[in-house]
Amino acid sequence: MKAVLQRVSEARVVVDGAVVGEIGQGLLVLLCAERGDTEAVADKLLAKLLKLRIFSDEAGKMNRSLLDVGGGLLLVSQFTLAADTSGGNRPSFGQAAAPDEGRRLYDYFVAQARAAHPVVQTGIFAADMKVQLVNDGPVTIPIQMSA
């Protein structure tokens, strides 16, 4: 699975003019399931992003996790993270999981996140979403997790 984490002071997802997910301080996570990904890979990724120390402590050092600060988690499916641009100017998405499998793994990830963290919001899988955020720092971290 691939993810891009953005530390935010606020973020929201809008679909058809309506806000469908919104958080204050926390992490916006763009999430992509790839071919061969499993629930075990999703579990590993979730554990990593909940404990990743990218929030500032009292001394201003990145030393606190999402769990430590009690921030929100906004999960947005984004198959385009699987883009391969090596073959020309039009990206190929052959490494992305098939839509049904991508949805299943995304739904699994969301359910596991809600079981592990009190503030979880989402976008809508496969919808045309408008993502608005205030990147805090800015801090943007790509993560790729495999079995």
C-alpha positions as CSV (number, residue, x, y, z in Angstrom):
1,M,0.0,0.0,0.0
2,K,1.1,3.5,-0.7
3,A,0.1,6.5,1.4
4,V,1.0,10.2,1.4
5,L,0.6,11.7,4.9
6,Q,0.1,15.4,5.4
7,R,0.2,17.0,8.8
8,V,-2.7,19.4,8.8
9,S,-4.2,22.1,11.0
10,E,-7.5,21.4,9.2
11,A,-8.7,19.4,6.2
12,R,-12.0,18.5,4.6
13,V,-13.4,16.5,1.6
14,V,-16.2,17.9,-0.5
15,V,-18.3,15.8,-2.8
16,D,-21.0,17.5,-4.9
17,G,-20.8,20.6,-2.9
18,A,-21.2,18.9,0.5
19,V,-18.6,18.3,3.1
20,V,-18.4,14.5,3.6
21,G,-15.3,14.3,6.0
22,E,-13.6,17.0,8.0
23,I,-10.9,17.2,10.8
24,G,-9.0,19.8,12.7
25,Q,-5.4,19.2,13.7
26,G,-4.2,15.7,12.5
27,L,-3.3,13.8,9.4
28,L,-4.8,13.8,6.0
29,V,-3.9,10.4,4.4
30,L,-4.1,9.8,0.7
31,L,-4.3,6.0,0.5
32,C,-3.7,3.6,-2.5
33,A,-4.1,-0.2,-2.5
34,E,-1.9,-1.9,-5.0
35,R,-1.9,-5.4,-6.6
36,G,-0.9,-8.0,-4.0
37,D,-1.7,-5.9,-0.9
38,T,-3.3,-7.7,2.0
39,E,-5.0,-6.9,5.3
40,A,-1.6,-7.6,7.0
41,V,-0.1,-4.8,4.9
42,A,-2.9,-2.5,5.7
43,D,-2.5,-3.3,9.5
44,K,1.2,-2.5,9.2
45,L,0.6,0.8,7.5
46,L,-2.1,1.9,10.0
47,A,0.2,1.0,13.0
48,K,3.0,3.1,11.4
49,L,0.9,6.2,10.7
50,L,-0.7,6.2,14.1
51,K,2.7,6.1,15.8
52,L,4.8,8.1,13.4
53,R,6.3,11.0,15.5
54,I,5.7,14.0,13.3
55,F,3.9,16.4,15.6
56,S,5.8,18.9,17.7
57,D,6.5,18.5,21.4
58,E,6.9,21.4,23.9
59,A,10.4,22.0,22.6
60,G,9.3,22.3,19.0
61,K,10.8,18.9,18.0
62,M,8.8,16.4,15.9
63,N,8.5,13.9,18.7
64,R,4.8,13.2,19.2
65,S,2.5,10.9,17.3
66,L,-1.1,11.3,16.1
67,L,-2.1,9.1,19.2
68,D,-0.1,11.4,21.5
69,V,-1.8,14.6,20.2
70,G,-5.3,13.1,19.8
71,G,-5.5,14.5,16.3
72,G,-8.0,13.6,13.6
73,L,-7.4,11.2,10.8
74,L,-8.9,11.9,7.4
75,L,-8.6,8.9,5.0
76,V,-9.0,9.5,1.3
77,S,-8.7,6.8,-1.4
78,Q,-6.4,7.8,-4.2
79,F,-5.5,5.1,-6.8
80,T,-3.4,7.6,-8.7
81,L,-0.6,7.1,-6.1
82,A,0.1,3.9,-8.1
83,A,0.9,6.0,-11.2
84,D,3.8,4.8,-13.3
85,T,5.2,7.7,-15.4
86,S,8.3,5.9,-16.8
87,G,6.7,5.0,-20.1
88,G,5.8,8.4,-21.5
89,N,3.7,11.4,-20.6
90,R,0.4,9.5,-19.8
91,P,0.5,7.7,-16.5
92,S,-0.2,4.0,-16.3
93,F,-2.1,2.7,-13.2
94,G,-1.5,-1.0,-13.7
95,Q,-0.1,-1.5,-10.2
96,A,-3.3,-0.2,-8.6
97,A,-5.5,-2.9,-7.1
98,A,-8.6,-3.7,-9.2
99,P,-11.5,-1.5,-8.1
100,D,-13.3,-4.1,-6.1
101,E,-10.2,-5.2,-4.3
102,G,-9.2,-1.5,-3.8
103,R,-12.5,-0.8,-2.2
104,R,-12.4,-3.9,0.0
105,L,-8.9,-2.9,1.3
106,Y,-9.9,0.7,1.8
107,D,-13.0,-0.3,3.7
108,Y,-10.9,-2.7,5.8
109,F,-8.3,0.1,6.5
110,V,-11.1,2.5,7.6
111,A,-12.7,-0.1,9.9
112,Q,-9.4,-0.9,11.5
113,A,-8.6,2.9,11.9
114,R,-12.0,3.5,13.6
115,A,-11.3,0.6,16.0
116,A,-7.9,2.0,16.9
117,H,-8.5,5.8,16.9
118,P,-11.3,8.0,18.1
119,V,-11.5,10.6,15.3
120,V,-11.6,9.1,11.8
121,Q,-13.3,10.8,8.9
122,T,-13.2,9.7,5.2
123,G,-13.8,10.7,1.7
124,I,-16.0,8.6,-0.6
125,F,-14.3,5.8,-2.5
126,A,-14.2,6.4,-6.3
127,A,-16.1,9.7,-6.0
128,D,-14.9,13.0,-7.6
129,M,-13.6,14.6,-4.4
130,K,-12.3,18.1,-3.7
131,V,-9.8,17.9,-0.9
132,Q,-9.1,21.1,1.0
133,L,-6.3,21.3,3.6
134,V,-4.0,23.6,5.5
135,N,-0.7,21.7,5.5
136,D,1.0,22.3,8.9
137,G,4.8,22.8,8.5
138,P,4.5,21.9,5.7
139,V,5.0,18.2,6.6
140,T,4.3,15.7,3.8
141,I,5.6,12.1,4.1
142,P,5.2,9.3,1.5
143,I,5.0,5.8,2.9
144,Q,5.1,2.5,1.0
145,M,4.3,-0.7,2.9
146,S,4.6,-4.2,1.6
147,A,4.4,-7.7,3.1
